[in-house]
Amino acid sequence: MARIDYLREQVARAERLAKAILDRQAAERLQAFAAECRAELQALNVKTAA
């Protein structure tokens, strides 16, 4: 699996879990992880576009 596909999958999973759980701290951590993955995705997309 390519890194880009892996990151997309992780973003989707983290956001889905963050919406489903009741623990606010865990949800915030999952959202932060999703944001980190999105940032890496953007960096990879810029890198491959150049």
C-alpha positions in Angstrom: 0.0 0.0 0.0 1.4 3.4 -1.0 2.0 5.9 1.8 -0.7 8.3 0.4 -3.3 5.5 0.5 -2.2 4.6 4.0 -2.6 8.2 5.2 -6.0 8.6 3.6 -7.2 5.5 5.3 -5.8 6.7 8.7 -7.6 10.0 8.3 -10.9 8.3 7.6 -10.5 5.9 10.5 -9.4 8.5 13.0 -12.3 10.9 12.1 -14.8 8.0 12.2 -13.6 6.9 15.6 -13.6 10.5 16.9 -17.2 10.8 16.1 -18.2 7.5 17.6 -16.5 7.7 21.0 -17.7 9.5 24.1 -14.3 10.2 25.6 -13.6 13.8 24.7 -9.8 13.6 25.3 -9.5 10.5 23.0 -11.6 12.2 20.4 -9.4 15.3 20.4 -6.3 13.1 20.1 -7.8 11.3 17.1 -8.7 14.6 15.5 -5.1 15.8 16.0 -3.8 12.6 14.5 -6.1 13.1 11.5 -4.8 16.6 11.1 -1.2 15.4 11.1 -2.0 12.8 8.5 -3.7 15.5 6.3 -0.7 17.7 6.6 1.6 14.9 5.5 -0.7 14.1 2.7 -0.6 17.7 1.5 3.2 17.6 1.7 3.4 14.4 -0.4 0.9 15.8 -2.9 3.0 18.9 -3.4 6.1 16.9 -3.6 4.7 14.5 -6.3 3.2 17.4 -8.3 6.5 19.2 -8.6 
